[in-house]
């Protein structure tokens, strides 16, 4: 079925009872109320036949209806493919550990599509570059691969990253909206990355170690001092 439906399970419509009955036919294990109440974890065989196990999470509302699903998937492909299918995201958020003392930076790039009931989380490594007297982190399509973490919900409801507290930190912790941490916004990101499958953009490296105090509403009046991660 078409997203946000997954394997016939439709957020906002399917009950946990019927979903659990279906999952039990192939699940390795189902753990209910994990990591907290109303979130159920399913472990199932990897679709690639490797013998490994993958995980899916199902959040169930008070009426027993699936509110949202979280799964790792190759269904939407990489960044280029996702933009080709769904268009420009309504919001783009970036997280990074920053490059500090020779430790390679680890990034998350989140594309939010409320009109489709979809959040796509890409993760990967990044490179450090230096120009104009500053260090920059480079985010390139090739660093994020073809697998992503998908969050699926009914397009009739709206969600933000704050609706997934067990999977994302709050928006004022270590990440910012793309227009606050780079020279791109959602539309210019789309224009660049939907036409070039090997596109890149940069952010200043020195903002990331202090992102616990850096928010999308904060005005930066001076260059943050690079400090170790807590």
C-alpha positions in Angstrom: 0.0 0.0 0.0 1.0 3.6 -0.3 2.7 5.5 2.6 1.7 6.2 5.3 0.1 2.8 5.1 2.7 0.1 5.7 2.1 -3.6 5.0 -1.6 -2.9 5.1 -1.5 -1.2 8.5 -3.0 2.3 8.2 -2.2 4.9 11.0 -5.4 6.5 12.3 -7.5 3.5 11.2 -5.9 0.1 12.1 -6.3 -1.2 15.6 -3.5 -2.6 17.6 -5.4 -5.8 18.1 -5.7 -6.6 14.4 -2.2 -5.3 13.8 -0.7 -7.6 16.4 -2.6 -10.6 15.1 -1.1 -9.9 11.6 2.4 -9.3 12.9 2.5 -12.5 14.9 2.4 -14.5 11.7 6.1 -13.5 11.0 7.5 -11.5 13.9 10.5 -12.9 15.8 9.3 -11.2 18.9 6.7 -8.5 20.0 7.4 -6.5 23.1 4.5 -4.4 24.3 4.8 -1.1 26.2 8.4 -0.6 25.2 10.2 1.8 25.9 7.1 3.2 27.5 3.3 2.7 27.7 1.4 2.6 24.4 4.6 1.9 22.3 5.0 -1.6 21.1 8.2 -3.0 19.6 8.3 -5.7 16.9 11.4 -7.6 15.9 11.2 -9.3 12.4 13.5 -10.9 9.9 15.4 -8.6 7.7 13.8 -8.3 4.2 17.3 -8.7 2.6 17.5 -12.3 3.7 20.7 -11.7 5.6 19.4 -13.4 8.7 19.6 -10.2 10.8 16.6 -8.8 12.6 15.0 -5.4 12.1 12.7 -3.4 14.4 9.4 -1.6 14.0 7.6 0.6 16.7 3.9 1.2 16.9 2.4 3.9 19.0 -1.2 3.2 20.0 -3.7 5.8 21.2 -6.1 5.4 24.2 -8.7 3.9 21.9 -6.3 1.2 20.7 -5.8 2.7 17.2 -2.3 2.9 15.7 -1.3 6.5 15.9 2.1 6.3 14.2 4.6 3.7 13.0 8.4 3.9 13.0 10.4 1.5 10.7 13.7 1.4 8.9 13.1 1.0 5.2 14.5 1.4 1.7 11.0 2.2 0.4 11.6 5.9 -0.2 15.3 5.5 -1.3 17.9 8.1 -0.7 17.5 11.9 -0.4 17.3 12.4 -4.1 14.6 9.7 -4.5 12.6 11.0 -1.6 12.5 14.5 -3.0 11.5 13.2 -6.4 8.6 11.3 -4.9 7.3 13.8 -2.3 8.6 17.2 -3.4 9.8 19.9 -1.1 9.6 19.1 2.6 7.5 21.4 4.8 10.4 21.4 7.3 14.0 20.2 7.3 16.0 19.7 10.6 19.7 18.9 11.0 21.5 17.3 13.9 25.2 16.7 14.2 27.8 15.8 16.7 30.2 18.2 15.2 33.8 17.5 14.3 35.8 17.7 17.4 39.5 16.7 18.1 39.7 14.5 15.0 36.5 12.6 15.7 34.4 12.3 12.5 31.0 14.0 12.7 27.8 12.0 12.7 24.7 13.7 11.1 21.0 13.3 11.0 18.9 15.0 8.4 15.1 15.0 9.0 12.6 15.7 6.2 9.1 16.4 7.4 6.1 16.0 5.2 2.9 16.7 7.2 0.7 16.6 4.1 1.7 13.0 3.6 2.0 11.9 7.3 5.7 11.2 6.8 9.0 12.0 8.5 12.2 10.7 6.9 15.3 10.5 9.1 18.6 10.0 7.2 21.8 9.5 9.1 25.4 9.3 8.0 29.0 10.6 8.3 30.2 14.0 7.1 33.5 15.6 6.1 35.3 18.6 7.5 36.3 21.4 5.1 38.1 24.7 5.8 37.6 28.0 3.9 37.1 31.7 4.6 38.9 31.3 7.9 36.4 28.8 9.4 35.8 25.1 9.6 32.6 23.7 7.9 30.8 20.4 8.0 29.8 19.2 4.6 26.6 17.3 4.1 26.4 15.3 0.9 23.8 12.9 -0.5 26.4 10.2 -0.8 27.0 10.2 2.9 23.4 9.3 3.8 22.8 6.1 1.8 19.5 4.6 0.7 18.1 3.4 4.0 16.2 5.7 6.3 14.1 5.7 9.4 10.5 6.4 8.6 7.8 7.8 10.9 4.3 7.3 9.5 1.0 8.8 10.7 -2.4 9.9 9.3 -2.2 13.0 7.1 -5.4 14.1 8.9 -3.2 15.0 11.9 -0.1 17.1 12.2 3.1 16.1 14.0 6.5 17.6 14.9 9.7 16.0 16.1 8.4 16.7 19.6 5.8 14.0 19.1 8.6 11.3 19.1 10.4 12.0 22.4 11.9 8.5 22.6 13.5 8.9 19.2 14.5 12.6 18.9 15.8 15.1 21.4 13.7 18.3 21.8 14.3 20.9 19.0 16.6 23.1 21.2 19.0 20.2 21.7 21.9 19.8 19.3 20.1 20.5 16.1 18.4 23.3 14.2 16.2 24.0 11.3 18.1 24.2 8.0 17.6 27.9 7.5 19.1 28.6 10.9 22.3 26.6 10.5 23.0 26.9 6.7 22.5 29.3 3.8 19.6 27.1 2.5 15.9 26.9 3.3 13.5 24.1 2.5 12.8 25.3 -1.0 16.4 26.0 -2.0 17.4 22.6 -0.5 14.8 21.0 -2.7 15.9 22.8 -5.8 19.5 21.7 -5.3 19.1 18.1 -4.1 16.2 17.2 -6.4 18.2 18.0 -9.5 21.6 16.7 -8.4 21.9 13.2 -7.0 25.3 14.1 -5.5 24.6 17.5 -4.1 26.1 18.9 -0.9 25.7 21.8 1.5 27.6 23.1 4.5 27.2 24.4 8.0 29.7 26.0 10.3 31.3 23.4 12.5 31.6 25.6 15.6 27.9 25.9 16.2 27.3 22.2 16.9 29.2 21.7 20.2 27.0 24.5 21.7 23.7 23.5 20.2 22.2 22.5 23.6 21.8 26.3 24.0 21.3 27.1 20.3 17.6 27.2 19.2 15.9 28.2 16.0 14.7 31.4 17.7 18.0 32.4 19.2 19.9 35.3 17.5 23.6 34.5 17.4 25.5 37.8 18.0 28.9 36.3 18.3 30.8 33.3 17.1 30.2 30.4 19.5 33.3 28.9 21.1 33.9 25.3 20.2 33.8 23.2 23.4 33.8 19.4 24.0 30.5 17.5 24.1 29.2 17.0 27.6 
